Amino acid sequence: MPVTKLDLTGLKCPLPALMTRKAMKALSVGDRLEVHCTDPLAVVDIPALIQQSGDQIEASERSGDVIVFFIEKRNAAIANRD
């Protein structure tokens, strides 16, 4: 399945969550999104967003200040919402 990479390093809340939501809308079910963030609040905001949308965080990792989320698109309904 295709993987889309999203570099949100340097952006502050609420931009990482908002931009992740927008990127998820553009994906098809089964596609994956790799999100790179440096905002400490992303560890709360992005998992909450993904839980709400019905999609799945497959893994997350931290390297220094960078947090990486590996997300799978599971819910087709949110793909068509604005």
N, C-alpha and C positions, 0 to 999 in steps of 0.2 A: 504494500500500500504506500502511496505517496506520503512523504514527510515534508511539511512546510516549516521553515525555521523563522522565528520571530525574535529579533534582537531589540529588547526593551530596556537594555542597560542604560542607566543614567536617568530614566524617567521616574517620577514620583507619583504616589497615590493621588488620584485614582486611575491615572493613565494606563499602567500595566494591565489592570483588570478590564478596563474598557476596551483596550486594543486587543486583548486576548479574546474577549467576547465577539468583537467584530471579525477577527480572523476565523473563529470557530464557525461563524455563520456561513462563511465562504467555502467551507469544507463539505465533502460528501461523507456519508456514513462509512466508517472504516478507515478514513484518512487520519493521519497523525499530525500533531502540532508540537514542535519543540520550542519552548518559550524560555528565553534568557532574560533574567531580571536582576537588578541590584537593590530595588526597593525592599527594605525589611518587611513591610506590610504585605508584600506579595505572598508570603508564606501563609497568610490568613485569607487574603482576598481571592486569590486565584483558586485554591481548593473550594472555597465557598461558592464561587461562580460555577465551577465545574459540577459540583454536587447539585446545585440548583438547576443546571441545564440538562442533567441526565447523562452527561458524558463521563469519561473515566480518566483519572490521572493514573497512568501506568507506573510511573516512577518519578522521583524528584531527587536531585542531588545538589550539593553545594560545593563550590570551589572558591575559597576566599570569600569575596563579597558577592559573587555571582551565584544565583539560584537558577537551576534549570528544571523545568517541568516537561515531562513527556506525556502528552494528552492524546487520547483516542476519541474521535468523534463517534458517538454511539446513538445520538438522538437526532432524527431527521427533522422533527418539528421545529426546532430552534433555527434551522437553516433558512427558513422562510420568514422569520419574524424580524422586525426592525426594532 
